[in-house]
Amino acid sequence: MKKYFSVLLLFTLFLSLFSMHVSAQEKENICTYYTVRAYHEIGLQKINAYCPELCFDGNLVYTRTDSSTYSDNRLLSSQKDTLRGQAAHYSLTGEEDPDSPYLCIIFFELDSLYQLDGFSFYGSGAENGIPTNLNIDGFDILVSKTGDASDWTTVYSGTELHCGKQYEFYEIGNGKQVAYITADFESIEAQYVAFALTQTRCLHKASLRQAYDMEITDHPEYFRMTELELYGAEVIEEEETLPFADVTTIITTAAAPSFLLPGYEAILIIILAIGMVSAALLLLRRTNTQRNTAENDTTPPN
């Protein structure tokens, strides 16, 4: 009887561990070709065929002379208006709004609901800790569960990033780097993400010279993005815990590993469960057979 309960206990523990493994995913970059289902822009025009797909292609290598390694973007506002600080601003609904802080907005729709808690934005290149191009000075990261204009939460807001030397530098080899900003924020569920530009490339002459001995650009309406990473895990709804007698229901509704093709998860779990039950029954049958043999053995000892 003790062996019977031991087998049942081990089987139950195995099911619990399996469900925990497939339901709790490790924190990772979830902004990829495979998870970004759609995007659109406000206040921005594309200037090459790669924008803004290159923001989530997984390639952190920046090559200044190779436009396929970064997203090169241009505001709808003119060079003259941008230099004068008169560039148009836009609301989250797409209308021009002088009271809005956003010069342009790129919206990303993810393929599912995710629990997000951090990001990294990679700008343009650098050599030995000195930027080779001016980076943007300010941007916000906003997230939403529905994508509705009234359902956005700002999880990050940065200003004076380039002039204030707030960029870090990611090594890509041979003394070359990519300037980046990274930050954690309070965990939040979202399926929509917005990158909103609030400041162009640095236009503060004195601050720029003091920070990097650089001059302001003649074209602040342009800016470059190498990559945008979002950190978190897919939200998986947990099934209600059922008694052991209904373990079949638990098996067939447990979350499956993400590498499986859709439709095959339940089949694999059921096969695995059947194998475990069969092994347990065979072990019990063998134990009972040995016990009966021992009880029926009337041969006197030597």
C-alpha positions as CSV (number, residue, x, y, z in Angstrom):
1,M,0.0,0.0,0.0
2,K,2.9,2.4,0.8
3,K,4.4,1.8,-2.7
4,Y,1.0,2.6,-4.2
5,F,0.8,6.0,-2.6
6,S,4.4,6.7,-3.4
7,V,3.8,6.1,-7.1
8,L,0.7,8.4,-7.0
9,L,2.7,11.1,-5.2
10,L,5.6,11.0,-7.7
11,F,3.2,11.1,-10.6
12,T,1.4,14.2,-9.1
13,L,4.7,16.0,-8.4
14,F,5.8,15.3,-12.0
15,L,2.6,16.9,-13.4
16,S,3.0,19.9,-11.2
17,L,6.6,20.5,-12.2
18,F,5.7,20.0,-15.9
19,S,2.9,22.6,-15.7
20,M,5.2,25.1,-13.9
21,H,7.9,24.7,-16.5
22,V,5.8,25.5,-19.5
23,S,3.8,28.3,-17.8
24,A,6.7,30.3,-16.3
25,Q,8.8,31.7,-19.1
26,E,12.1,33.4,-18.5
27,K,12.5,37.1,-19.1
28,E,13.6,37.7,-22.7
29,N,13.4,40.1,-25.6
30,I,9.9,39.6,-27.0
31,C,10.1,42.3,-29.8
32,T,11.1,40.3,-32.8
33,Y,10.0,39.5,-36.4
34,Y,7.9,36.7,-35.0
35,T,6.0,38.7,-32.3
36,V,5.5,42.1,-33.9
37,R,2.3,41.5,-35.8
38,A,1.8,45.1,-37.2
39,Y,3.1,48.6,-36.9
40,H,2.3,52.1,-38.1
41,E,3.7,55.6,-37.8
42,I,2.5,59.1,-37.0
43,G,4.5,62.2,-38.0
44,L,7.2,60.1,-39.7
45,Q,8.1,59.3,-43.3
46,K,10.2,56.4,-44.4
47,I,13.4,57.2,-46.3
48,N,14.5,53.6,-47.1
49,A,12.9,50.2,-47.6
50,Y,13.9,49.0,-44.2
51,C,12.1,51.3,-41.8
52,P,11.1,50.4,-39.1
53,E,11.4,46.6,-39.6
54,L,15.0,46.9,-38.6
55,C,14.0,48.1,-35.2
56,F,13.2,44.5,-34.2
57,D,15.4,42.3,-36.5
58,G,17.6,41.1,-33.6
59,N,20.8,42.7,-35.1
60,L,22.6,45.0,-32.8
61,V,25.5,45.7,-35.2
62,Y,25.6,49.2,-36.5
63,T,27.5,50.1,-39.6
64,R,27.4,53.7,-40.6
65,T,27.8,53.1,-44.3
66,D,25.3,50.2,-44.4
67,S,21.7,51.5,-44.2
68,S,20.4,47.9,-43.8
69,T,21.8,47.8,-40.3
70,Y,19.6,50.6,-38.9
71,S,16.3,52.3,-39.4
72,D,16.9,55.8,-40.9
73,N,13.9,58.0,-40.2
74,R,12.8,61.5,-41.1
75,L,10.1,63.6,-39.5
76,L,7.3,65.0,-41.7
77,S,8.3,68.4,-40.5
78,S,10.8,70.3,-42.6
79,Q,14.4,70.9,-41.8
80,K,13.8,74.6,-41.3
81,D,10.9,74.1,-38.9
82,T,12.8,71.5,-36.9
83,L,15.9,73.7,-36.6
84,R,13.7,76.5,-35.3
85,G,11.9,74.3,-32.8
86,Q,8.7,74.6,-34.8
87,A,8.2,71.0,-35.8
88,A,4.7,69.6,-35.7
89,H,3.5,67.7,-32.7
90,Y,1.0,64.8,-32.7
91,S,-1.5,63.2,-30.4
92,L,-1.8,59.5,-30.0
93,T,-4.8,59.6,-32.3
94,G,-2.8,61.1,-35.2
95,E,-4.0,64.7,-35.2
96,E,-1.6,67.6,-35.0
97,D,-1.6,68.9,-31.4
98,P,0.7,71.7,-30.3
99,D,0.1,70.7,-26.7
100,S,1.4,67.1,-27.3
101,P,5.1,66.4,-26.6
102,Y,5.3,63.9,-29.5
103,L,7.1,64.8,-32.7
104,C,6.4,61.3,-34.1
105,I,5.1,58.0,-32.8
106,I,5.8,54.4,-34.0
107,F,3.2,51.9,-32.8
108,F,3.9,48.2,-32.5
109,E,1.2,45.5,-32.2
110,L,2.4,42.3,-30.6
111,D,1.0,38.9,-31.4
112,S,-0.3,38.3,-27.9
113,L,-0.6,39.8,-24.5
114,Y,2.7,40.1,-22.6
115,Q,3.8,41.0,-19.1
116,L,6.4,43.7,-19.8
117,D,9.0,45.1,-17.4
118,G,11.8,46.7,-19.3
119,F,13.3,47.8,-22.6
120,S,16.5,48.8,-24.5
121,F,16.7,51.3,-27.3
122,Y,19.8,51.2,-29.5
123,G,20.6,54.4,-31.5
124,S,23.5,55.1,-33.7
125,G,27.2,54.1,-33.6
126,A,30.1,55.1,-31.5
127,E,33.9,54.4,-31.4
128,N,35.8,54.1,-28.1
129,G,32.9,55.7,-26.2
130,I,32.5,58.7,-28.6
131,P,29.3,58.8,-30.7
132,T,29.9,58.9,-34.5
133,N,26.4,60.3,-35.0
134,L,24.2,62.5,-32.8
135,N,21.5,60.5,-31.0
136,I,18.0,61.6,-30.2
137,D,17.7,63.5,-26.9
138,G,14.3,62.4,-25.7
139,F,11.6,59.7,-26.2
140,D,8.8,58.0,-24.3
141,I,7.8,54.4,-24.2
142,L,4.1,53.8,-23.9
143,V,2.1,50.5,-23.6
144,S,-1.5,49.5,-23.9
145,K,-3.6,46.3,-23.6
146,T,-6.2,47.5,-26.2
147,G,-4.4,50.1,-28.4
148,D,-7.2,52.6,-27.7
149,A,-6.2,56.2,-27.5
150,S,-7.4,56.4,-23.9
151,D,-5.7,53.2,-22.8
152,W,-2.0,54.2,-22.9
153,T,0.4,54.2,-20.0
154,T,3.8,55.9,-20.1
155,V,6.4,53.5,-18.6
156,Y,9.5,55.5,-19.5
157,S,10.3,59.1,-20.3
158,G,13.8,60.3,-21.0
159,T,15.1,63.8,-21.9
160,E,18.5,65.3,-22.6
161,L,19.8,61.8,-23.2
162,H,22.6,62.7,-25.7
163,C,23.6,66.1,-24.4
164,G,23.4,64.7,-20.8
165,K,25.7,61.7,-21.7
166,Q,23.1,59.2,-20.5
167,Y,23.7,56.7,-23.3
168,E,25.6,53.6,-22.6
169,F,27.7,51.8,-25.2
170,Y,27.2,48.2,-26.4
171,E,30.4,46.6,-27.7
172,I,30.2,45.2,-31.2
173,G,34.0,44.6,-31.7
174,N,37.1,46.4,-33.0
175,G,36.5,49.4,-30.7
176,K,33.1,50.0,-32.2
177,Q,29.9,50.3,-30.2
178,V,26.2,51.2,-30.4
179,A,24.8,53.8,-28.1
180,Y,21.8,52.6,-26.1
181,I,19.4,53.4,-23.3
182,T,18.0,50.6,-21.1
183,A,15.6,50.8,-18.2
184,D,13.3,48.6,-16.1
185,F,9.8,49.6,-15.3
186,E,6.9,48.3,-13.1
187,S,5.6,45.1,-14.6
188,I,2.5,45.7,-16.8
189,E,0.4,43.7,-19.2
190,A,0.4,45.0,-22.8
191,Q,-0.1,44.0,-26.4
192,Y,0.6,47.4,-27.9
193,V,3.8,49.5,-27.6
194,A,4.5,53.0,-28.8
195,F,7.9,54.7,-29.3
196,A,7.3,58.4,-29.2
197,L,10.0,60.9,-30.0
198,T,9.9,64.0,-27.7
199,Q,13.3,65.6,-28.6
200,T,15.3,65.5,-31.8
201,R,19.0,65.0,-32.0
202,C,20.7,67.4,-29.6
203,L,20.4,71.1,-30.6
204,H,22.1,72.6,-27.5
205,K,25.4,73.9,-28.8
206,A,27.1,74.5,-25.5
207,S,26.0,71.2,-23.9
208,L,26.9,69.2,-27.0
209,R,30.4,70.7,-27.1
210,Q,30.9,70.1,-23.4
211,A,29.6,66.5,-23.6
212,Y,31.3,65.2,-26.7
213,D,33.0,68.2,-28.4
214,M,30.5,67.8,-31.2
215,E,28.6,70.3,-33.3
216,I,24.8,70.4,-33.8
217,T,23.5,68.8,-37.0
218,D,22.1,70.7,-40.0
219,H,19.4,68.0,-40.3
220,P,17.8,67.4,-36.9
221,E,14.7,66.1,-38.7
222,Y,16.6,62.8,-39.3
223,F,17.4,60.2,-36.6
224,R,18.5,56.6,-36.6
225,M,17.3,53.5,-34.7
226,T,19.3,50.3,-34.6
227,E,17.0,48.2,-32.4
228,L,14.2,48.3,-29.9
229,E,14.0,45.5,-27.4
230,L,11.2,44.8,-25.0
231,Y,11.6,42.5,-22.0
232,G,9.0,40.2,-20.4
233,A,7.1,37.1,-21.0
234,E,3.8,36.0,-22.7
235,V,0.8,36.0,-20.4
236,I,-0.5,32.5,-20.1
237,E,-3.9,32.0,-18.3
238,E,-3.6,29.3,-15.7
239,E,-6.3,26.6,-15.5
240,E,-8.2,26.1,-12.2
241,T,-6.6,23.5,-10.0
242,L,-8.7,20.3,-10.1
243,P,-8.7,17.2,-7.8
244,F,-6.4,14.3,-8.8
245,A,-9.4,12.4,-10.1
246,D,-9.7,15.0,-12.8
247,V,-6.0,15.0,-13.7
248,T,-6.9,14.3,-17.4
249,T,-8.4,17.7,-17.6
250,I,-5.3,19.3,-16.1
251,I,-3.1,17.5,-18.6
252,T,-5.1,18.4,-21.7
253,T,-5.4,22.1,-20.6
254,A,-1.9,22.7,-19.4
255,A,0.2,25.3,-21.3
256,A,2.5,23.7,-23.8
257,P,6.1,24.6,-24.7
258,S,6.4,27.5,-27.1
259,F,8.5,25.5,-29.6
260,L,5.6,23.1,-30.4
261,L,3.5,23.7,-33.5
262,P,-0.1,24.8,-32.7
263,G,-2.5,21.8,-32.3
264,Y,0.1,19.3,-31.3
265,E,0.6,20.4,-27.7
266,A,-2.4,18.5,-26.2
267,I,-1.5,15.3,-28.2
268,L,2.0,15.3,-26.8
269,I,0.9,16.0,-23.3
270,I,-1.8,13.2,-23.5
271,I,0.8,10.7,-24.8
272,L,3.2,11.6,-22.1
273,A,0.5,11.2,-19.4
274,I,-0.6,7.9,-20.8
275,G,3.0,6.7,-20.7
276,M,3.3,7.8,-17.1
277,V,0.1,6.1,-16.0
278,S,1.0,2.9,-17.8
279,A,4.4,2.8,-16.1
280,A,2.8,3.4,-12.8
281,L,0.3,0.6,-13.3
282,L,3.0,-1.8,-14.5
283,L,5.0,-1.1,-11.4
284,L,1.9,-1.7,-9.2
285,R,1.1,-4.9,-11.0
286,R,4.7,-6.2,-10.6
287,T,4.7,-5.3,-6.9
288,N,1.3,-7.1,-6.3
289,T,2.6,-10.1,-8.2
290,Q,5.7,-10.3,-6.0
291,R,3.6,-9.9,-2.9
292,N,1.2,-12.7,-3.9
293,T,4.0,-15.1,-4.8
294,A,5.6,-14.5,-1.4
295,E,2.3,-15.1,0.4
296,N,1.6,-18.4,-1.6
297,D,5.1,-19.8,-1.2
298,T,4.8,-22.7,1.3
299,T,8.2,-24.2,0.6
300,P,9.7,-24.9,4.1
301,P,13.1,-23.3,4.7
302,N,16.2,-25.4,4.3
